[in-house]
Amino acid sequence: IINDFNANNNEYIGAYSVGNFFHGRYVGDNGEKFDEKSLCLEINGLSSLSLLKIAENIAKSFGQETVLVKDLNSGKIYLADQLDSKETFDDAMSRINSKC
């Protein structure tokens, strides 16, 4: 996923971390729980749009209903899913912001 992103985007992921370093608990509107047992991927230095694209790609590639995203650019935490490819980034962020 990261290699594909790096090959096809203006931004570049040079460093990232994968592990079980989520602290606390987050429960989504659908009842899905994220806690210290959840696998985490930390990526620094991406725009909010690129972070959303990566999260959607992870959800699709791993067959996940949702992926919890902590966007350090906006200070928001939201659930990203396999969005309709016709939905624009502004539409997605508007929907996400209405829930945050």
N, CA, C and O of each residue as an XYZ file, in Angstrom:
400
protein
N       0.835     -1.195      0.000
C       0.000      0.000      0.000
C       0.874      1.250      0.000
O       0.620      2.189     -0.755
N       1.892      1.262      0.837
C       2.766      2.427      0.929
C       3.588      2.589     -0.346
O       3.737      3.705     -0.843
N       4.116      1.502     -0.875
C       4.874      1.577     -2.128
C       4.001      2.087     -3.268
O       4.452      2.893     -4.082
N       2.762      1.627     -3.333
C       1.826      2.084     -4.364
C       1.536      3.576     -4.195
O       1.516      4.326     -5.172
N       1.312      3.999     -2.952
C       1.065      5.413     -2.679
C       2.257      6.258     -3.124
O       2.087      7.269     -3.805
N       3.462      5.838     -2.738
C       4.665      6.600     -3.078
C       4.880      6.696     -4.583
O       5.389      7.704     -5.072
N       4.501      5.668     -5.315
C       4.697      5.654     -6.770
C       3.675      6.506     -7.510
O       3.917      6.914     -8.646
N       2.526      6.783     -6.875
C       1.421      7.418     -7.596
C       0.947      8.745     -7.012
O      -0.136      9.207     -7.371
N       1.713      9.371     -6.130
C       1.272     10.611     -5.496
C       2.412     11.604     -5.411
O       3.581     11.238     -5.540
N       2.064     12.865     -5.193
C       3.060     13.920     -5.038
C       3.749     13.852     -3.687
O       4.902     14.265     -3.557
N       3.058     13.337     -2.684
C       3.636     13.224     -1.350
C       4.346     11.878     -1.234
O       4.099     10.957     -2.012
N       5.227     11.786     -0.248
C       6.033     10.573     -0.100
C       6.065     10.147      1.365
O       6.308     10.964      2.254
N       5.818      8.867      1.606
C       5.917      8.313      2.951
C       7.318      7.736      3.096
O       7.643      6.726      2.471
N       8.146      8.372      3.916
C       9.513      7.915      4.107
C       9.674      7.074      5.359
O      10.494      6.157      5.395
N       8.893      7.383      6.386
C       8.998      6.652      7.650
C       7.603      6.410      8.202
O       6.720      7.261      8.108
N       7.429      5.240      8.775
C       6.161      4.894      9.405
C       6.418      3.838     10.469
O       7.455      3.174     10.457
N       5.473      3.685     11.389
C       5.568      2.686     12.452
C       4.328      1.816     12.426
O       3.229      2.295     12.148
N       4.506      0.536     12.715
C       3.398     -0.407     12.808
C       3.530     -1.136     14.136
O       4.616     -1.604     14.479
N       2.431     -1.239     14.895
C       2.500     -1.951     16.171
C       1.227     -1.796     16.965
O       0.213     -1.320     16.453
N       1.285     -2.197     18.211
C       0.144     -2.092     19.123
C       0.442     -0.981     20.126
O       0.764     -1.256     21.282
N       0.336      0.268     19.685
C       0.664      1.392     20.553
C      -0.502      2.335     20.769
O      -0.306      3.471     21.199
N      -1.717      1.882     20.476
C      -2.908      2.683     20.743
C      -3.202      2.591     22.235
O      -3.246      1.493     22.790
N      -3.402      3.730     22.890
C      -3.713      3.740     24.317
C      -5.130      4.239     24.521
O      -5.571      5.179     23.859
N      -5.834      3.609     25.431
C      -7.208      3.989     25.698
C      -8.169      3.150     24.889
O      -7.836      2.053     24.440
N      -9.368      3.679     24.710
C     -10.391      2.956     23.970
C     -11.242      3.949     23.197
O     -11.569      5.030     23.689
N     -11.590      3.567     21.992
C     -12.477      4.374     21.147
C     -13.563      3.444     20.633
O     -13.272      2.363     20.121
N     -14.812      3.865     20.771
C     -15.938      3.082     20.277
C     -16.653      3.913     19.221
O     -17.113      5.021     19.498
N     -16.742      3.375     18.016
C     -17.400      4.072     16.918
C     -18.912      4.021     17.031
O     -19.460      3.300     17.865
N     -19.583      4.793     16.183
C     -21.046      4.824     16.165
C     -21.645      3.446     15.900
O     -22.765      3.153     16.320
N     -20.889      2.606     15.198
C     -21.382      1.267     14.867
C     -21.065      0.250     15.960
O     -21.362     -0.934     15.803
N     -20.467      0.695     17.067
C     -20.141     -0.186     18.180
C     -18.771     -0.840     18.077
O     -18.349     -1.539     18.998
N     -18.074     -0.621     16.970
C     -16.749     -1.204     16.801
C     -15.780     -0.569     17.794
O     -15.744      0.650     17.958
N     -14.984     -1.434     18.463
C     -14.065     -0.964     19.489
C     -12.627     -0.994     18.992
O     -12.202     -1.932     18.319
N     -11.894      0.050     19.338
C     -10.470      0.138     19.082
C      -9.807      0.314     20.439
O     -10.196      1.183     21.219
N      -8.787     -0.527     20.726
C      -8.099     -0.432     22.012
C      -6.648     -0.857     21.856
O      -6.128     -0.906     20.742
N      -5.991     -1.164     22.976
C      -4.569     -1.497     22.934
C      -4.263     -2.768     22.153
O      -3.099     -3.031     21.851
N      -5.277     -3.563     21.817
C      -5.086     -4.764     20.998
C      -5.170     -4.454     19.502
O      -4.870     -5.310     18.669
N      -5.572     -3.246     19.172
C      -5.727     -2.851     17.774
C      -4.367     -2.601     17.136
O      -3.483     -2.001     17.746
N      -4.214     -3.066     15.911
C      -2.989     -2.824     15.167
C      -2.988     -1.377     14.681
O      -3.986     -0.892     14.149
N      -1.867     -0.699     14.866
C      -1.766      0.715     14.517
C      -0.699      0.935     13.452
O       0.313      0.235     13.398
N      -0.955      1.914     12.623
C       0.004      2.380     11.637
C       0.119      3.880     11.829
O      -0.874      4.598     11.714
N       1.311      4.356     12.119
C       1.528      5.788     12.309
C       2.329      6.321     11.134
O       3.410      5.821     10.822
N       1.785      7.343     10.486
C       2.443      7.971      9.341
C       2.491      9.468      9.618
O       1.462     10.085      9.894
N       3.658     10.040      9.547
C       3.814     11.475      9.774
C       4.110     12.180      8.461
O       4.683     11.593      7.542
N       3.712     13.452      8.380
C       4.101     14.292      7.265
C       3.187     14.270      6.061
O       3.552     14.798      5.011
N       2.005     13.675      6.175
C       1.070     13.658      5.045
C      -0.026     14.691      5.243
O      -0.353     15.053      6.374
N      -0.587     15.160      4.153
C      -1.753     16.036      4.214
C      -2.961     15.223      4.671
O      -2.925     13.992      4.660
N      -4.012     15.901      5.065
C      -5.244     15.215      5.475
C      -5.826     14.396      4.330
O      -6.335     13.296      4.547
N      -5.751     14.927      3.113
C      -6.262     14.194      1.948
C      -5.487     12.895      1.747
O      -6.098     11.845      1.547
N      -4.181     12.942      1.795
C      -3.370     11.742      1.592
C      -3.592     10.733      2.709
O      -3.632      9.529      2.459
N      -3.735     11.216      3.936
C      -3.994     10.326      5.062
C      -5.325      9.604      4.882
O      -5.431      8.410      5.160
N      -6.334     10.327      4.418
C      -7.635      9.704      4.155
C      -7.525      8.664      3.044
O      -8.108      7.585      3.149
N      -6.782      8.977      1.979
C      -6.595      8.019      0.881
C      -5.932      6.729      1.378
O      -6.354      5.630      1.018
N      -4.898      6.872      2.201
C      -4.203      5.703      2.747
C      -5.166      4.888      3.616
O      -5.212      3.664      3.497
N      -5.925      5.543      4.477
C      -6.861      4.843      5.366
C      -7.908      4.080      4.560
O      -8.226      2.936      4.885
N      -8.444      4.701      3.514
C      -9.432      4.029      2.668
C      -8.817      2.817      1.973
O      -9.450      1.767      1.861
N      -7.592      2.971      1.514
C      -6.907      1.875      0.835
C      -6.632      0.727      1.799
O      -6.759     -0.439      1.423
N      -6.261      1.040      3.027
C      -6.042      0.004      4.045
C      -7.343     -0.729      4.327
O      -7.360     -1.958      4.392
N      -8.438      0.013      4.496
C      -9.732     -0.621      4.753
C     -10.094     -1.574      3.626
O     -10.524     -2.701      3.872
N      -9.919     -1.124      2.397
C     -10.256     -1.950      1.235
C      -9.338     -3.167      1.134
O      -9.809     -4.288      0.938
N      -8.042     -2.951      1.266
C      -7.064     -4.028      1.082
C      -7.164     -5.114      2.147
O      -6.936     -6.290      1.862
N      -7.503     -4.725      3.364
C      -7.571     -5.691      4.455
C      -9.000     -6.118      4.783
O      -9.226     -6.827      5.764
N      -9.964     -5.690      3.968
C     -11.353     -6.088      4.177
C     -11.937     -5.584      5.485
O     -12.759     -6.254      6.110
N     -11.504     -4.392      5.896
C     -11.994     -3.805      7.141
C     -13.181     -2.893      6.858
O     -13.202     -2.171      5.862
N     -14.158     -2.936      7.740
C     -15.304     -2.045      7.594
C     -14.862     -0.600      7.776
O     -15.266      0.283      7.018
N     -14.030     -0.365      8.789
C     -13.541      0.982      9.078
C     -12.092      0.936      9.560
O     -11.587     -0.100      9.992
N     -11.452      2.087      9.470
C     -10.094      2.286      9.993
C     -10.137      3.562     10.820
O     -10.595      4.600     10.342
N      -9.662      3.487     12.060
C      -9.614      4.662     12.921
C      -8.447      5.540     12.497
O      -7.322      5.059     12.360
N      -8.708      6.821     12.290
C      -7.682      7.760     11.824
C      -7.544      8.889     12.835
O      -8.532      9.495     13.249
N      -6.316      9.160     13.222
C      -6.005     10.333     14.036
C      -5.216     11.268     13.137
O      -4.052     11.012     12.829
N      -5.846     12.339     12.724
C      -5.250     13.300     11.800
C      -4.620     14.427     12.608
O      -5.326     15.265     13.169
N      -3.293     14.448     12.667
C      -2.596     15.458     13.442
C      -2.649     16.833     12.775
O      -2.381     17.843     13.426
N      -2.992     16.882     11.487
C      -3.131     18.173     10.798
C      -4.346     18.940     11.314
O      -4.285     20.150     11.532
N      -5.441     18.223     11.504
C      -6.692     18.861     11.915
C      -7.016     18.649     13.394
O      -7.888     19.322     13.943
N      -6.315     17.714     14.036
C      -6.619     17.398     15.432
C      -7.867     16.556     15.581
O      -8.425     16.471     16.676
N      -8.317     15.936     14.511
C      -9.552     15.140     14.537
C      -9.242     13.654     14.536
O      -8.228     13.208     14.000
N     -10.146     12.900     15.153
C     -10.125     11.443     15.098
C     -11.431     11.032     14.436
O     -12.509     11.469     14.838
N     -11.321     10.183     13.411
C     -12.518      9.758     12.690
C     -12.338      8.354     12.157
O     -11.232      7.815     12.151
N     -13.434      7.766     11.711
C     -13.409      6.444     11.097
C     -13.477      6.611      9.586
O     -14.389      7.254      9.067
N     -12.518      6.033      8.887
C     -12.509      6.041      7.424
C     -12.969      4.671      6.954
O     -12.652      3.651      7.566
N     -13.713      4.661      5.868
C     -14.179      3.394      5.321
C     -13.866      3.341      3.836
O     -13.169      4.202      3.300
N     -14.388      2.329      3.191
C     -14.196      2.180      1.749
C     -15.202      3.086      1.053
O     -16.264      2.633      0.625
N     -14.869      4.352      0.943
C     -15.794      5.341      0.396
C     -16.050      5.118     -1.081
O     -15.217      4.567     -1.800
N     -17.191      5.548     -1.506
C     -17.548      5.530     -2.921
C     -16.517      6.366     -3.672
O     -16.236      7.503     -3.292
N     -15.967      5.813     -4.714
C     -14.921      6.513     -5.467
C     -15.417      7.823     -6.073
O     -14.606      8.662     -6.466
N     -16.733      8.014     -6.155
C     -17.284      9.253     -6.714
C     -17.377     10.356     -5.669
O     -17.589     11.518     -6.017
N     -17.221     10.005     -4.380
C     -17.287     11.006     -3.329
C     -16.003     11.822     -3.349
O     -14.907     11.265     -3.423
N     -16.139     13.138     -3.284
C     -14.954     13.997     -3.290
C     -14.365     14.069     -1.888
O     -15.023     13.720     -0.908
N     -13.117     14.526     -1.801
C     -12.478     14.699     -0.509
C     -13.262     15.693      0.340
O     -13.460     15.457      1.532
N     -13.713     16.800     -0.251
C     -14.474     17.798      0.507
C     -15.756     17.200      1.056
O     -16.133     17.485      2.192
N     -16.437     16.370      0.263
C     -17.654     15.697      0.732
C     -17.341     14.778      1.905
O     -18.060     14.759      2.905
N     -16.253     14.014      1.768
C     -15.856     13.081      2.828
C     -15.512     13.840      4.107
O     -15.961     13.459      5.188
N     -14.721     14.910      3.998
C     -14.315     15.668      5.174
C     -15.512     16.372      5.804
O     -15.575     16.507      7.026
N     -16.453     16.819      4.991
C     -17.666     17.453      5.529
C     -18.457     16.426      6.347
O     -18.944     16.733      7.435
N     -18.579     15.222      5.822
C     -19.289     14.148      6.533
C     -18.543     13.785      7.808
O     -19.157     13.597      8.858
N     -17.222     13.686      7.720
C     -16.400     13.347      8.884
C     -16.487     14.445      9.928
O     -16.674     14.155     11.110
N     -16.356     15.704      9.515
C     -16.386     16.824     10.450
C     -17.725     16.943     11.165
O     -17.776     17.419     12.299
N     -18.812     16.518     10.522
C     -20.120     16.594     11.157
C     -20.244     15.587     12.300
O     -21.101     15.738     13.172
N     -19.375     14.540     12.298
C     -19.414     13.531     13.342
C     -18.398     13.801     14.438
O     -18.478     13.194     15.506
N     -17.435     14.704     14.201
C     -16.354     14.934     15.174
C     -16.716     16.043     16.126
O     -15.930     16.376     17.013
